Amino acid sequence: MNKMIPFSSVPMKRICLALVGVGFTTLLAGCGGSSSPAAPPPPTVTIDVFGARGTTLTAQVTSTNCSATPTVSWQTSGGVALGTGLSIQDTQPSSAISATATCSTATATENLQPLAVFTSLAAFAVLQNKTAEAWGNPVWGGQTATAESLTNITQLYPSDRGFAALLADNTVQTWGSSYVSESNPNLVDPAKGSIATGPLTNIASIIPGRVAYFGIKKDGSFVAWGNYRGLISQVDTPMNDPSNGLSASTLASLTNVQSIAATEGAYAALKTDGTVVTFGDTDSGGDSSSATLPLTNVTQIVGTNYDFVALRKDGTVAGWTGSFGWAIPTTTLSTVTNLTANGVVGVATLKSGAATAFGDATSVDAADTTSIASSLSNVAQIYATQSAFAALLTNGNVISWGDLQRMQTSLNAVQSSLTNVKNIVSSEYAFAALKNDGTVVTWGDPTVGGDSSSVASQLTNVVSITANKYAFAALKSNGTVVTWGMASKGGNSSTVAASLTNVRAIYATPFGAFLAVNKDGTFVNWGDQWAGGGTAPAKLTKIPFTS
């Protein structure tokens, strides 16, 4: 008779040894060993990009089971590398780009559409399906019917007061008050010679001016249309005016132009050989014969509202003006690598990493950095309002100066918080600094956004900030938006807050409106209706952000 022995009465060790003896060479689970280890879970990664095309783009990356911190690489659709890291400056807004996050063997890519939103001072225009949808102040380019009448648009170019459309046949159509009477802001055909210095045909590229445009033809020749302003005379002169417009000799000299800088009334064209051609209102720099140094081997030109300054290859700086002169350097500058201007004076960044302001310090306090000279070292970037400057240092600290009456009290209150800053944005008379921890510090004129105390508790996890002249809009990592500043100019978004929940990019017209684009392409705008904050065209239903 067989007798069943309870399993629990047999020593576990004897059972394990017996199993090994008959061929089980691997220890079994429960016998002091373990089964083969389970495979680790695979790595995963996701990526979400925030920011308006043409500005700073920021990737939000989430991951699991990665052996190292995920990396992010950016490139155009044509394979041109744009950089690595969570944030880049978008230098190729006309191209579709991709951002790819890599985590061990896992990757995730988000593809962004080319820039489609363009702004004049008071109007939006969206390029879509080779036509344009525009709205805002009609005198400043917000003529919906005019924009919709154009077809085969390959690129849009905004100026202060209107838009130019380069068509597939290399001709140009324009609209806005820069080009026609403000009492009749209708589409005109510059190819008929009504406002241009020559036919707008065979155009290869366009350079916008403040209230004018400049076309580079396929043969390298130059054509202009629009106006330049007389700051003292208060008379606007068409570029093709036979008496005071662009002369034949000046037009003939405008070949191989690589960039054009502007004051309020004049233009300075930098040629590829480092020489400069100036034209326009002589009171504000249209005549460069008074330049403090020869305008040769020039690498950069900047204009204030009234004067021009040019950086030369040897690191020296030349200046010229007509009836103003506040920005002209009063001492010799050398080893300069970059120039930044506000509305009146300028700042030179030096090869050593230091920075120094220049101009008429007796009239403009922003031209004087004597008292803070020792702090202006290791400068990464200079930012400007109309009347002040802010220097972001490589260690993330910020040094700001100028416009003491408007800025100093609020700056003193926040100076200790201006650390670990990664970017600065400005309205006309205020700054907003975005810190690495996603918080925001503001200073300047409280009426145009220098005081964000009313929304301070909401300014967390911010990924980007957009500004117009009067207000700021902060985009958070959860897709919501926080606004402050002048309420009528977009500083109050309460009426559209319910729609601001999945935003990825915000655009602004300087005169007081914002346009937010959601990840799914839906959009919402707010602010001054005469600056683009009113009803958008019915035909515009989406503005794609990703593809």
C-alpha positions as CSV (number, residue, x, y, z in Angstrom):
1,M,0.0,0.0,0.0
2,N,1.4,3.3,-1.1
3,K,1.5,5.9,1.5
4,M,1.3,9.6,0.5
5,I,3.9,11.7,2.3
6,P,2.7,15.2,2.8
7,F,4.9,17.6,0.7
8,S,5.4,19.9,3.6
9,S,7.1,17.0,5.6
10,V,9.9,16.5,3.0
11,P,12.8,18.8,3.5
12,M,12.9,21.3,0.6
13,K,16.7,20.9,0.3
14,R,16.4,17.1,-0.3
15,I,13.8,17.7,-3.1
16,C,16.0,20.2,-4.8
17,L,19.1,17.9,-4.6
18,A,17.1,15.0,-6.1
19,L,15.9,17.1,-9.0
20,V,19.4,18.3,-9.7
21,G,20.6,14.6,-9.6
22,V,18.2,13.6,-12.4
23,G,19.2,16.4,-14.8
24,F,17.8,19.6,-13.6
25,T,21.2,21.4,-13.6
26,T,19.7,24.9,-13.1
27,L,18.4,25.7,-9.6
28,L,14.7,26.1,-9.6
29,A,12.7,28.9,-8.2
30,G,12.0,28.1,-4.5
31,C,15.3,26.1,-4.3
32,G,17.5,28.9,-3.2
33,G,17.9,30.2,-6.8
34,S,15.7,32.0,-9.3
35,S,14.3,31.6,-12.8
36,S,15.8,33.5,-15.7
37,P,15.4,37.3,-15.0
38,A,12.5,39.0,-16.7
39,A,13.5,41.2,-19.6
40,P,13.6,44.9,-18.6
41,P,10.8,47.1,-19.9
42,P,11.7,48.8,-23.1
43,P,12.6,52.5,-23.1
44,T,9.9,55.0,-24.2
45,V,10.2,58.7,-25.2
46,T,7.8,61.4,-26.3
47,I,8.4,65.0,-27.6
48,D,6.2,68.1,-27.7
49,V,7.5,71.4,-29.3
50,F,6.4,74.9,-28.2
51,G,7.2,78.3,-29.7
52,A,6.4,80.4,-32.8
53,R,8.4,79.7,-35.9
54,G,11.2,82.1,-36.3
55,T,11.7,82.5,-32.6
56,T,13.0,80.2,-29.8
57,L,11.6,76.7,-30.1
58,T,11.5,74.5,-26.9
59,A,11.0,70.8,-26.7
60,Q,9.3,69.1,-23.8
61,V,10.5,65.5,-23.5
62,T,9.2,62.7,-21.3
63,S,10.8,59.3,-21.0
64,T,10.9,56.0,-19.1
65,N,13.5,53.3,-18.7
66,C,16.3,55.3,-20.4
67,S,19.9,54.5,-19.7
68,A,20.8,58.2,-20.0
69,T,19.2,61.6,-20.3
70,P,17.3,61.8,-23.6
71,T,18.9,64.0,-26.3
72,V,17.1,66.2,-28.9
73,S,18.3,67.0,-32.4
74,W,16.8,69.5,-34.8
75,Q,17.0,69.5,-38.6
76,T,15.2,70.9,-41.7
77,S,13.1,68.6,-43.9
78,G,16.1,68.7,-46.3
79,G,18.4,67.3,-43.7
80,V,20.2,70.5,-42.7
81,A,21.2,70.2,-39.0
82,L,20.0,73.1,-36.9
83,G,21.4,72.1,-33.5
84,T,20.9,70.0,-30.4
85,G,19.4,70.5,-27.0
86,L,15.9,71.3,-25.6
87,S,15.9,74.8,-27.1
88,I,17.1,76.3,-30.4
89,Q,16.8,79.6,-32.1
90,D,14.7,78.9,-35.3
91,T,16.9,80.3,-38.1
92,Q,15.1,78.4,-40.9
93,P,11.4,79.5,-40.4
94,S,10.6,79.1,-44.1
95,S,11.4,75.4,-44.0
96,A,9.6,72.5,-42.4
97,I,11.7,71.2,-39.6
98,S,11.8,68.2,-37.2
99,A,12.8,67.7,-33.6
100,T,13.8,64.2,-32.6
101,A,14.2,62.9,-29.1
102,T,16.4,59.8,-28.5
103,C,16.3,57.7,-25.4
104,S,18.5,54.5,-25.7
105,T,16.9,52.6,-28.5
106,A,13.6,54.6,-28.5
107,T,13.0,57.8,-30.6
108,A,10.2,60.2,-31.1
109,T,9.9,62.9,-33.7
110,E,7.7,66.0,-34.1
111,N,7.5,67.7,-37.5
112,L,6.7,71.4,-37.6
113,Q,5.2,73.3,-40.5
114,P,7.0,76.3,-42.1
115,L,6.2,79.7,-40.8
116,A,2.7,80.7,-42.0
117,V,1.8,83.7,-39.8
118,F,3.2,87.2,-40.7
119,T,2.5,90.5,-39.0
120,S,2.7,94.2,-39.9
121,L,2.4,96.7,-37.1
122,A,-1.4,96.2,-36.9
123,A,-2.4,93.3,-39.1
124,F,-2.0,89.5,-39.4
125,A,-1.6,87.6,-42.7
126,V,-1.6,83.8,-42.9
127,L,-0.1,82.1,-46.0
128,Q,-2.0,79.0,-46.8
129,N,-2.5,77.0,-50.0
130,K,-0.7,79.6,-52.0
131,T,-3.1,82.4,-51.0
132,A,-3.3,84.7,-48.0
133,E,-5.8,85.5,-45.3
134,A,-5.3,88.9,-43.8
135,W,-7.1,90.9,-41.1
136,G,-6.6,93.8,-38.7
137,N,-6.3,97.5,-39.6
138,P,-7.0,97.8,-43.3
139,V,-4.7,100.8,-43.7
140,W,-1.8,98.6,-42.3
141,G,-2.4,95.5,-44.5
142,G,-5.5,94.0,-42.9
143,Q,-7.5,93.9,-46.2
144,T,-9.1,90.4,-46.3
145,A,-10.6,90.6,-49.8
146,T,-7.3,91.9,-51.2
147,A,-5.2,89.2,-49.7
148,E,-7.7,86.5,-50.8
149,S,-7.7,87.7,-54.4
150,L,-4.0,86.6,-54.8
151,T,-3.0,83.2,-56.0
152,N,0.2,81.3,-56.5
153,I,2.0,83.0,-53.6
154,T,5.3,81.5,-52.8
155,Q,6.3,83.7,-49.9
156,L,5.0,86.7,-47.8
157,Y,7.1,89.6,-46.6
158,P,5.7,91.9,-43.9
159,S,6.7,95.6,-43.4
160,D,5.5,98.1,-40.8
161,R,2.5,99.0,-42.9
162,G,1.7,96.2,-45.2
163,F,2.6,93.0,-47.0
164,A,4.3,91.9,-50.2
165,A,3.6,88.6,-51.9
166,L,6.2,87.0,-54.2
167,L,4.3,85.0,-56.8
168,A,5.3,81.8,-58.6
169,D,6.1,83.7,-61.8
170,N,8.6,85.9,-59.8
171,T,6.4,89.0,-59.9
172,V,5.2,90.8,-56.8
173,Q,1.8,92.1,-55.5
174,T,1.6,94.3,-52.4
175,W,-1.1,95.8,-50.2
176,G,-1.1,98.3,-47.3
177,S,-0.6,102.0,-46.8
178,S,3.1,102.0,-47.5
179,Y,2.3,101.7,-51.2
180,V,-0.9,103.5,-51.9
181,S,-3.0,106.4,-50.5
182,E,-4.2,105.7,-47.0
183,S,-7.6,106.9,-48.1
184,N,-7.7,104.1,-50.7
185,P,-5.7,101.1,-49.4
186,N,-6.4,98.8,-52.3
187,L,-4.2,96.4,-54.1
188,V,-2.0,97.9,-56.7
189,D,0.2,96.4,-59.3
190,P,3.7,97.9,-59.0
191,A,4.7,96.2,-62.3
192,K,2.7,99.0,-63.9
193,G,5.1,101.5,-62.6
194,S,2.8,103.3,-60.2
195,I,5.0,103.3,-57.1
196,A,8.2,101.3,-58.0
197,T,11.5,102.4,-59.4
198,G,11.2,99.7,-62.0
199,P,9.1,96.7,-63.1
200,L,8.6,94.1,-60.3
201,T,9.5,91.1,-62.6
202,N,12.1,88.4,-62.3
203,I,12.3,89.0,-58.5
204,A,14.5,86.5,-56.7
205,S,14.1,87.8,-53.1
206,I,12.6,90.7,-51.2
207,I,14.0,92.7,-48.3
208,P,11.3,94.5,-46.2
209,G,11.9,98.1,-45.0
210,R,9.9,100.0,-42.5
211,V,7.5,101.6,-45.0
212,A,9.1,100.3,-48.2
213,Y,10.3,97.1,-49.9
214,F,13.5,96.3,-51.9
215,G,13.6,93.5,-54.5
216,I,16.7,91.7,-55.6
217,K,16.2,90.6,-59.2
218,K,17.6,87.4,-60.7
219,D,20.3,89.4,-62.6
220,G,21.4,91.0,-59.3
221,S,19.9,94.4,-60.0
222,F,17.8,96.3,-57.5
223,V,14.3,97.7,-57.4
224,A,12.5,99.6,-54.7
225,W,8.9,100.6,-53.9
226,G,7.2,102.4,-51.0
227,N,8.2,105.5,-49.2
228,Y,10.8,107.0,-46.9
229,R,9.7,109.4,-44.1
230,G,10.8,112.9,-43.6
231,L,11.3,113.1,-39.8
232,I,11.5,116.8,-39.7
233,S,9.6,117.7,-42.8
234,Q,6.9,115.2,-42.0
235,V,6.6,114.5,-45.8
236,D,6.7,111.0,-47.1
237,T,8.6,110.6,-50.4
238,P,7.9,107.8,-52.8
239,M,11.0,105.8,-53.8
240,N,10.3,106.5,-57.5
241,D,9.9,110.3,-56.9
242,P,11.8,111.9,-59.9
243,S,13.2,114.7,-57.7
244,N,13.8,113.3,-54.2
245,G,13.5,109.5,-54.6
246,L,16.2,107.0,-55.5
247,S,18.4,108.5,-58.2
248,A,19.6,106.5,-61.2
249,S,23.2,106.5,-59.9
250,T,22.1,105.2,-56.5
251,L,20.0,102.5,-58.0
252,A,23.0,101.5,-60.2
253,S,25.2,101.2,-57.2
254,L,22.7,98.9,-55.4
255,T,24.1,95.5,-56.6
256,N,25.0,92.5,-54.5
257,V,23.1,93.8,-51.5
258,Q,23.0,91.3,-48.6
259,S,21.0,93.3,-46.0
260,I,19.4,96.7,-45.4
261,A,19.1,98.6,-42.1
262,A,16.7,101.4,-41.4
263,T,16.1,104.4,-39.3
264,E,12.6,106.1,-39.2
265,G,13.4,107.8,-42.5
266,A,16.5,106.4,-44.2
267,Y,18.1,103.1,-45.3
268,A,21.6,101.7,-45.4
269,A,22.3,98.8,-47.7
270,L,25.3,96.6,-46.8
271,K,26.9,95.0,-49.9
272,T,28.7,91.7,-50.1
273,D,32.0,93.6,-50.6
274,G,31.6,95.3,-47.2
275,T,30.7,98.7,-48.7
276,V,27.5,100.7,-47.8
277,V,25.0,102.6,-49.9
278,T,22.7,105.0,-48.1
279,F,19.5,106.8,-49.3
280,G,16.4,108.4,-47.9
281,D,15.8,111.2,-45.5
282,T,19.1,113.0,-45.0
283,D,18.0,114.2,-41.5
284,S,18.0,110.6,-40.3
285,G,21.0,109.1,-42.0
286,G,20.2,109.0,-45.7
287,D,23.5,110.8,-46.4
288,S,26.6,108.9,-45.0
289,S,29.2,111.4,-46.1
290,S,29.7,112.4,-42.5
291,A,30.5,108.9,-41.3
292,T,33.1,108.9,-38.5
293,L,35.2,106.2,-40.3
294,P,35.3,104.9,-43.9
295,L,32.4,102.6,-44.7
296,T,34.5,99.8,-46.0
297,N,34.9,96.2,-44.7
298,V,31.6,96.6,-42.9
299,T,30.1,93.5,-41.4
300,Q,27.0,94.8,-39.6
301,I,24.8,97.9,-39.7
302,V,22.1,98.8,-37.1
303,G,19.8,101.8,-37.1
304,T,18.2,103.6,-34.2
305,N,15.1,105.7,-34.9
306,Y,17.5,108.5,-36.0
307,D,21.1,107.4,-36.6
308,F,23.2,104.6,-38.1
309,V,26.2,102.8,-36.7
310,A,28.3,100.2,-38.6
311,L,30.7,97.5,-37.3
312,R,33.8,97.1,-39.4
313,K,35.9,93.9,-39.8
314,D,38.7,95.3,-37.7
315,G,36.3,95.7,-34.7
316,T,35.9,99.5,-35.0
317,V,32.6,101.3,-35.2
318,A,31.5,104.1,-37.6
319,G,28.5,106.3,-37.1
320,W,26.6,108.8,-39.2
321,T,23.5,110.9,-38.9
322,G,21.8,114.1,-40.2
323,S,20.1,116.3,-37.7
324,F,20.2,114.0,-34.6
325,G,23.3,112.1,-33.6
326,W,22.4,110.6,-30.2
327,A,23.8,107.2,-31.2
328,I,27.2,108.3,-32.6
329,P,30.0,106.9,-30.5
330,T,31.8,109.7,-28.6
331,T,34.9,107.6,-28.0
332,T,36.8,105.1,-30.2
333,L,35.5,101.6,-29.9
334,S,37.6,98.6,-30.8
335,T,37.5,94.8,-30.6
336,V,33.8,95.0,-31.1
337,T,32.0,91.8,-32.3
338,N,28.4,92.8,-32.3
339,L,26.1,95.9,-32.1
340,T,22.7,96.2,-30.5
341,A,20.5,99.4,-30.7
342,N,17.4,100.6,-29.0
343,G,15.4,103.5,-30.3
344,V,18.1,106.1,-29.5
345,V,21.5,104.7,-28.6
346,G,23.6,101.5,-28.8
347,V,25.6,98.8,-27.1
348,A,28.8,97.2,-28.3
349,T,29.7,93.6,-27.3
350,L,33.5,93.1,-27.2
351,K,35.7,90.2,-28.1
352,S,36.5,89.8,-24.4
353,G,32.9,89.2,-23.6
354,A,32.4,92.6,-22.0
355,A,29.8,95.1,-23.2
356,T,29.8,98.9,-23.3
357,A,27.0,101.4,-24.2
358,F,27.8,104.3,-26.6
359,G,26.1,107.5,-27.7
360,D,25.3,110.9,-26.2
361,A,25.3,110.0,-22.5
362,T,24.6,113.7,-21.5
363,S,21.2,113.4,-23.2
364,V,20.4,109.7,-23.0
365,D,21.1,107.7,-19.8
366,A,21.1,104.3,-21.6
367,A,24.4,105.4,-23.3
368,D,26.3,105.4,-20.0
369,T,27.5,102.1,-18.5
370,T,30.3,103.6,-16.4
371,S,28.8,102.7,-13.1
372,I,28.1,99.1,-14.1
373,A,31.2,98.5,-16.3
374,S,32.7,95.9,-14.0
375,S,29.4,93.8,-14.1
376,L,29.1,93.8,-17.9
377,S,31.5,90.8,-18.5
378,N,30.8,87.4,-19.9
379,V,27.8,88.8,-21.8
380,A,25.8,86.2,-23.7
381,Q,23.1,88.5,-25.3
382,I,21.9,92.1,-25.2
383,Y,18.1,92.9,-25.3
384,A,16.5,96.3,-25.7
385,T,13.3,98.2,-25.2
386,Q,12.8,101.6,-26.9
387,S,14.9,103.3,-24.2
388,A,16.7,100.7,-22.1
389,F,18.9,97.6,-22.3
390,A,19.3,94.3,-20.5
391,A,22.4,92.1,-20.7
392,L,22.0,88.4,-20.1
393,L,25.3,87.0,-18.8
394,T,26.6,83.5,-19.4
395,N,25.9,82.6,-15.8
396,G,22.2,83.5,-16.2
397,N,22.4,86.7,-14.3
398,V,20.9,89.9,-15.8
399,I,22.3,93.5,-15.7
400,S,19.8,96.2,-16.9
401,W,20.2,99.9,-17.3
402,G,18.7,103.0,-19.0
403,D,15.5,104.9,-18.8
404,L,16.0,105.3,-15.0
405,Q,12.7,107.2,-14.4
406,R,10.7,104.4,-15.9
407,M,12.8,101.4,-15.0
408,Q,14.9,101.9,-11.9
409,T,12.4,101.4,-9.0
410,S,11.0,98.2,-10.4
411,L,14.4,96.9,-11.4
412,N,15.7,97.4,-7.8
413,A,12.8,95.4,-6.5
414,V,13.5,92.3,-8.7
415,Q,17.3,92.5,-9.2
416,S,18.0,89.7,-6.7
417,S,15.6,87.4,-8.6
418,L,17.4,88.0,-12.0
419,T,19.4,84.7,-11.8
420,N,19.3,81.5,-13.8
421,V,17.6,83.4,-16.7
422,K,17.5,81.8,-20.1
423,N,15.7,84.4,-22.3
424,I,14.4,88.0,-22.1
425,V,11.5,89.5,-24.1
426,S,10.6,93.2,-24.2
427,S,7.5,95.3,-24.8
428,E,8.0,99.0,-25.7
429,Y,9.1,100.0,-22.2
430,A,9.3,96.8,-20.1
431,F,11.2,93.5,-19.9
432,A,10.1,90.0,-19.0
433,A,12.8,87.4,-18.1
434,L,12.1,83.7,-18.4
435,K,14.1,81.7,-15.9
436,N,15.3,78.1,-16.2
437,D,12.7,76.9,-13.6
438,G,9.8,78.3,-15.8
439,T,9.1,81.3,-13.6
440,V,9.1,84.9,-14.9
441,V,10.5,88.2,-13.6
442,T,9.3,91.6,-15.0
443,W,10.4,95.2,-14.6
444,G,9.7,98.5,-16.3
445,D,6.6,100.6,-17.1
446,P,3.7,98.8,-15.3
447,T,1.2,100.0,-17.9
448,V,3.0,97.9,-20.6
449,G,3.8,94.8,-18.7
450,G,6.5,95.8,-16.3
451,D,4.4,94.7,-13.3
452,S,3.2,91.0,-13.4
453,S,2.3,90.8,-9.7
454,S,-1.4,90.2,-10.5
455,V,-0.6,86.9,-12.3
456,A,2.6,86.0,-10.5
457,S,1.2,82.8,-9.0
458,Q,0.2,81.6,-12.5
459,L,3.6,82.2,-14.0
460,T,5.1,78.7,-13.5
461,N,6.2,76.1,-16.0
462,V,6.4,78.8,-18.7
463,V,8.1,77.7,-21.9
464,S,8.0,80.9,-24.0
465,I,6.9,84.5,-23.8
466,T,5.6,86.7,-26.6
467,A,5.2,90.5,-26.5
468,N,3.7,93.3,-28.4
469,K,4.4,97.0,-27.5
470,Y,1.9,97.0,-24.7
471,A,1.5,93.5,-23.2
472,F,3.0,90.0,-22.7
473,A,1.6,86.5,-23.2
474,A,3.3,83.5,-21.5
475,L,2.8,80.0,-22.9
476,K,2.9,77.3,-20.3
477,S,4.0,73.6,-20.7
478,N,0.4,72.5,-20.3
479,G,-0.7,74.6,-23.3
480,T,-2.4,77.4,-21.3
481,V,-1.6,81.1,-21.6
482,V,-1.1,83.8,-19.0
483,T,-1.3,87.5,-20.1
484,W,-0.6,90.8,-18.4
485,G,0.0,94.4,-19.4
486,M,-2.5,96.8,-21.1
487,A,-5.8,95.0,-21.1
488,S,-7.1,96.5,-24.3
489,K,-3.9,95.5,-26.2
490,G,-4.0,91.8,-25.3
491,G,-3.0,92.0,-21.6
492,N,-6.4,90.5,-20.6
493,S,-7.3,87.2,-22.3
494,S,-10.1,86.3,-20.0
495,T,-12.7,86.3,-22.8
496,V,-10.9,83.6,-24.8
497,A,-9.3,81.7,-21.9
498,A,-11.5,78.7,-22.5
499,S,-9.9,78.2,-25.9
500,L,-6.4,78.7,-24.6
501,T,-5.8,75.1,-23.5
502,N,-3.7,73.3,-26.0
503,V,-1.6,76.2,-27.4
504,R,1.8,75.6,-29.0
505,A,2.7,79.0,-30.6
506,I,1.8,82.7,-30.0
507,Y,2.2,85.5,-32.5
508,A,1.7,89.2,-31.9
509,T,1.2,92.5,-33.9
510,P,3.2,95.3,-32.2
511,F,0.2,97.6,-32.0
512,G,-1.7,95.3,-29.7
513,A,-3.0,91.9,-30.6
514,F,-2.1,88.2,-30.1
515,L,-2.8,85.1,-32.1
516,A,-2.4,81.7,-30.4
517,V,-2.2,78.5,-32.5
518,N,-3.2,75.2,-30.9
519,K,-1.5,71.8,-31.6
520,D,-4.4,70.7,-33.8
521,G,-4.2,73.9,-35.9
522,T,-7.2,75.6,-34.4
523,F,-6.5,79.2,-33.3
524,V,-7.8,82.1,-31.2
525,N,-6.9,85.8,-31.3
526,W,-7.5,88.7,-28.9
527,G,-6.6,92.3,-28.2
528,D,-7.2,95.5,-30.1
529,Q,-9.5,94.7,-33.0
530,W,-7.8,97.4,-35.1
531,A,-4.5,95.6,-34.6
532,G,-5.6,92.0,-35.5
533,G,-7.6,91.2,-32.3
534,G,-10.9,91.2,-34.2
535,T,-12.7,88.6,-36.2
536,A,-10.4,86.5,-38.4
537,P,-11.5,85.7,-42.0
538,A,-14.2,83.0,-42.3
539,K,-12.1,81.1,-44.8
540,L,-9.3,80.6,-42.3
541,T,-10.3,77.6,-40.2
542,K,-6.9,76.2,-39.1
543,I,-3.3,77.2,-39.0
544,P,-1.3,73.9,-39.0
545,F,1.5,73.8,-36.5
546,T,2.7,70.2,-36.8
547,S,2.5,67.8,-39.8
